[in-house]
Amino acid sequence: MGHSIQDESGFLKFLPRFTDKEARIIADELYGMDVSAKPLPSERDQNFLLKDNRSAERYVLKISNQKEKKEIIEFQNLAMDRVDTALGSSYCPQVCPTKDGLSTARVTNRDRDPHFVRMVTYIHGIPLGEVTTHTSGLLRSVGKFIASITESLKGFSHPAAQRDFYWDMQKGPETVLRFKKYIDEGDKRSLMDYFIEKFNVQALSIVSELEKSVIHNDGNDYNILVNHSGLEQNDLFQGKIAGIIDFGDMVYSYTVGDIAVALAYIMLDKKNLAGAVSPVLRGYNEVSPLSEREIEAVNHLTYLRLCMSVALSAFQKKQNPDNNYLTISEKKAWKLLQRLRDSDYHMKVSF
């Protein structure tokens, strides 16, 4: 179910290719809305930022890859609803029904190929990756927020969660070994070998004991949104967090996978790694306490995620060279991996 490592190249061949005008027509025909449309970046689907010409409200039109299964989309919709119910205050997108009351509709492109389509609410905020200064307070709030999402998804189940998926860290070593051949530089392939060997020797027994649950699985620094004002407010996240977007990579996997993904991107370009990691883990621990064994697992899974990211970027860059979004963090990730190997950095946090 879902899409596997084996069919990833096929998946990229079925990217939706709708124009701004076609997005406006879809909004009119399905939702009765007169909008402007602007493309947004995406890995394997197509997203448009819509602005209602009457109310000025913003929405996101999500057109799914032709190969995406409806049960995967329903899985995402139900998860967003669950997170929204648990956290409140619209920290994640919510599905807007069509004129006929449907959460998901079907559209066809110019070649009559079918695609599922949804419209979701727009979360106002600045991507964490565009915030120039990551204060300890902000990073602590990020940790709390990720833990809150993790906790809200515990106990949530859906048949589509059990999918063979190339972004699942349970398949991380397999993903890296399969796609590292697309990395042109031999020294970078050797760097991958170093981390995968280290993972296999030091982490396999640890991760085999980890709790599993449905996770968001893509809390990168462009999916976590920060409030524009950053004003202190009387909520769990001190008013710093606006929300999280993109539930397209959800999977049933290691529960601590969400914090590992977030840390992989938060560590990018940080001069003081411990100064960045510690407040995130402290914040997470306040909401969802971590054992020493779990912190050790997060350490290995964070580095595994970085390896997965650069290996898949190398492959996707060759398949879809015009999509800059696919390689947005690649250079920073390579630099960080080299630094991690040279320093043998290891996460240590005192709570």
C-alpha positions in Angstrom: 0.0 0.0 0.0 1.3 3.5 -0.7 4.5 3.9 -2.8 7.6 2.0 -2.2 11.3 2.4 -2.7 10.9 0.2 -5.8 8.3 2.5 -7.6 9.7 5.9 -6.6 10.9 6.7 -10.1 7.5 5.7 -11.5 5.9 8.0 -9.0 7.9 11.0 -10.2 6.7 10.3 -13.8 3.1 11.0 -12.7 3.5 14.4 -11.2 0.5 16.6 -11.7 1.1 19.5 -14.1 -1.8 21.9 -13.8 -1.5 25.6 -14.7 -2.5 28.5 -12.5 -5.6 29.1 -14.7 -6.6 25.4 -14.3 -6.3 25.7 -10.5 -8.6 28.8 -10.6 -11.1 26.8 -12.7 -11.0 23.9 -10.2 -11.6 26.3 -7.3 -14.6 27.7 -9.1 -16.2 24.5 -10.3 -15.6 22.5 -7.1 -15.8 25.1 -4.4 -17.7 28.0 -6.0 -14.8 30.4 -5.3 -13.4 33.2 -7.4 -9.6 33.1 -6.6 -6.2 34.0 -7.7 -3.7 31.0 -7.8 0.0 30.9 -7.2 2.1 27.6 -7.3 3.8 26.4 -4.1 6.7 24.0 -3.9 6.1 20.2 -3.5 8.0 16.9 -3.8 5.6 14.7 -5.7 2.2 16.5 -5.7 1.2 20.0 -6.8 0.1 22.7 -4.5 -1.4 26.2 -5.2 -1.9 29.1 -2.9 -5.4 30.4 -3.5 -6.6 33.8 -2.5 -10.4 34.4 -2.4 -11.0 37.6 -4.4 -14.1 38.4 -2.3 -13.0 37.6 1.3 -9.2 37.8 0.8 -9.0 34.5 2.7 -6.2 32.1 1.7 -6.4 28.4 1.1 -4.1 25.7 -0.4 -5.3 23.6 -3.3 -3.6 20.2 -3.2 -3.6 18.1 -6.4 -2.2 14.6 -5.8 0.1 12.6 -7.9 -1.7 10.4 -10.3 -0.4 7.3 -8.5 -1.6 8.4 -5.1 -4.2 6.1 -3.6 -7.4 7.5 -2.1 -6.9 5.7 1.2 -3.6 7.6 1.7 -5.4 10.9 1.2 -8.1 9.8 3.6 -5.5 8.8 6.1 -3.9 12.3 5.9 -7.3 14.0 6.3 -8.2 12.0 9.4 -4.8 12.7 10.9 -5.1 16.4 10.4 -8.5 16.3 12.0 -7.2 14.4 15.0 -4.3 16.8 15.5 -6.6 19.8 15.2 -9.0 18.3 17.8 -6.1 17.5 20.2 -4.3 20.9 19.9 -7.0 23.3 18.9 -6.2 26.8 17.6 -5.8 25.5 14.0 -2.2 24.4 14.3 -2.5 22.3 11.1 -4.5 22.6 7.9 -8.1 21.5 7.8 -9.9 20.1 4.8 -12.6 22.4 3.2 -15.5 20.4 1.7 -16.5 20.9 -1.9 -19.9 22.3 -2.9 -21.2 18.7 -2.8 -19.8 18.1 0.7 -16.8 16.0 -0.4 -13.5 16.1 1.4 -11.7 14.7 -1.7 -12.7 15.2 -5.3 -11.3 14.0 -8.6 -10.1 16.1 -11.5 -8.5 15.3 -14.9 -5.7 17.1 -16.7 -5.5 18.0 -20.4 -4.7 14.3 -21.2 -7.7 13.1 -19.2 -5.4 11.6 -16.5 -7.2 11.5 -13.1 -5.9 13.2 -10.0 -7.4 13.6 -6.5 -7.8 17.1 -5.3 -8.4 18.8 -1.9 -8.6 22.3 -0.6 -7.3 23.0 2.9 -7.1 26.0 5.1 -4.0 28.1 5.0 -1.7 28.4 8.1 -0.3 31.9 8.5 3.3 31.9 9.6 7.0 32.0 8.7 8.9 28.8 7.9 11.4 28.0 10.7 14.0 27.8 8.0 13.5 31.5 7.2 13.8 32.7 10.7 17.4 34.1 11.0 17.8 33.6 14.8 16.7 30.4 16.6 16.6 31.4 20.2 16.6 28.8 23.0 13.0 29.8 23.7 11.9 29.2 20.2 13.7 25.9 19.9 12.2 24.7 23.2 8.7 25.6 21.9 9.5 23.6 18.7 10.3 20.6 20.9 7.1 21.0 22.8 5.1 21.3 19.6 6.6 18.2 18.0 6.0 16.2 21.1 2.4 17.5 21.2 1.8 16.3 17.6 3.4 12.9 18.5 1.2 12.5 21.5 -2.0 13.5 19.6 -1.3 10.7 17.0 -0.7 8.0 19.5 -3.4 5.4 19.3 -4.5 6.6 15.9 -4.6 3.8 13.3 -5.6 3.5 9.7 -4.9 0.8 7.1 -2.9 3.2 4.9 -0.4 3.9 7.7 1.2 0.5 7.2 2.8 1.4 3.9 6.0 0.5 2.2 7.4 4.1 2.0 10.9 5.3 1.1 10.8 8.1 3.8 10.1 5.6 6.6 13.1 5.5 8.9 12.5 1.8 9.5 13.7 1.4 5.9 16.3 4.1 6.2 19.5 2.0 5.6 17.8 0.4 2.6 16.8 3.7 1.2 20.3 5.1 1.5 22.0 2.1 0.0 19.6 2.0 -2.9 19.9 5.6 -3.8 23.5 6.5 -2.9 24.6 5.3 -6.4 23.0 8.6 -7.7 25.6 10.5 -5.7 28.3 11.4 -8.1 31.2 12.2 -5.7 33.0 9.1 -4.3 33.9 10.9 -1.0 30.2 11.6 -0.4 29.3 8.0 -1.0 32.0 7.0 1.5 30.4 9.4 4.0 27.1 7.5 3.5 28.8 4.2 4.1 30.3 5.5 7.3 27.0 6.5 8.8 25.1 3.4 7.6 27.8 1.1 9.1 27.7 3.1 12.3 23.9 2.7 12.4 24.0 -1.0 11.7 26.6 -1.6 14.4 25.3 0.7 17.1 21.6 1.4 16.6 19.9 -1.7 15.2 19.4 -3.3 18.7 18.2 0.0 20.1 15.7 0.9 17.5 14.3 -2.7 17.5 12.9 -2.0 21.0 11.4 1.4 20.2 7.7 2.2 20.5 5.9 2.7 17.2 2.9 4.8 16.2 1.6 7.0 13.4 3.9 10.0 13.0 3.9 13.1 10.9 7.4 12.2 9.6 8.2 15.5 7.9 8.7 18.2 10.5 11.4 19.9 8.5 12.3 23.6 8.9 10.0 24.6 6.0 7.0 22.6 7.3 7.2 24.0 10.9 5.7 27.6 10.9 6.5 30.3 13.4 4.2 33.2 14.4 5.1 36.5 12.7 5.0 38.4 16.0 6.7 35.9 18.2 4.9 37.5 21.2 4.8 35.6 24.4 1.3 34.1 24.9 -0.2 32.0 27.6 -0.2 28.7 25.8 2.0 25.7 25.7 4.2 27.1 22.9 4.4 30.6 24.3 2.8 32.0 21.1 5.9 31.2 19.1 4.5 28.3 17.0 2.0 28.9 14.2 1.6 25.3 13.1 2.8 22.5 10.9 1.9 21.7 7.3 2.3 18.8 4.8 1.0 15.5 6.2 1.9 13.7 3.0 4.8 11.6 4.5 2.9 10.1 7.4 3.6 6.5 8.3 3.5 4.0 11.1 7.0 4.1 12.4 9.3 4.8 15.3 7.4 7.2 17.7 10.6 9.2 18.3 11.0 9.6 14.5 9.3 13.0 14.5 11.7 14.6 16.9 14.6 13.0 14.9 13.3 14.5 11.7 13.0 18.0 13.3 16.5 17.9 14.8 18.0 16.8 11.5 16.9 20.2 10.0 17.3 22.3 13.0 21.0 21.3 13.2 21.7 22.7 9.8 24.0 25.7 9.8 24.2 25.8 13.6 27.6 26.8 14.9 26.8 25.4 18.4 25.2 22.0 17.9 24.6 21.3 21.5 23.1 24.7 22.0 20.5 23.9 19.2 19.8 20.3 20.2 19.4 20.7 24.0 16.5 23.1 24.1 14.5 21.1 21.5 15.0 17.9 23.5 14.1 19.7 26.7 10.9 21.0 25.2 10.0 17.6 23.8 10.7 16.0 27.2 8.4 18.3 29.0 5.4 16.9 27.0 6.6 13.4 26.1 9.4 12.2 28.5 12.3 10.5 26.8 14.4 7.6 28.3 18.1 7.6 27.9 17.6 4.7 25.4 15.3 6.8 23.4 17.7 9.8 23.3 20.3 7.4 22.1 17.9 6.2 19.3 17.1 9.8 18.4 20.8 10.5 18.0 21.1 7.7 15.4 17.8 8.4 13.7 18.7 12.1 13.2 21.9 11.2 11.3 20.0 8.5 9.4 17.4 11.0 8.3 20.2 13.3 7.0 21.6 10.5 5.0 18.2 9.6 3.6 17.7 13.2 2.6 20.9 13.6 0.6 20.6 10.2 -1.0 17.0 10.8 -2.2 17.9 14.4 -3.2 20.6 13.0 -5.5 18.1 10.6 -7.1 15.3 13.1 -7.4 17.6 15.8 -8.8 18.3 13.5 -11.8 14.7 12.6 -12.2 13.3 16.1 -11.9 16.2 18.6 -12.3 13.9 21.7 -12.5 12.4 21.3 -9.0 14.7 23.2 -6.7 12.5 22.3 -3.7 13.8 18.8 -3.9 17.4 19.9 -3.0 16.6 22.9 -0.8 18.6 21.6 2.2 21.1 19.4 0.3 24.3 21.5 0.6 23.7 22.2 4.2 23.0 18.6 5.0 26.3 17.4 3.3 28.2 20.0 5.3 26.6 18.9 8.5 27.2 15.2 7.9 30.9 15.9 7.2 31.1 17.9 10.4 29.3 15.2 12.4 31.8 12.6 11.2 34.8 14.7 11.9 33.7 15.7 15.4 32.0 12.4 16.3 29.3 14.6 17.9 26.8 12.8 20.1 23.7 14.2 21.6 23.8 14.5 25.4 21.1 16.3 27.3 20.6 16.8 31.0 17.0 17.4 32.0 
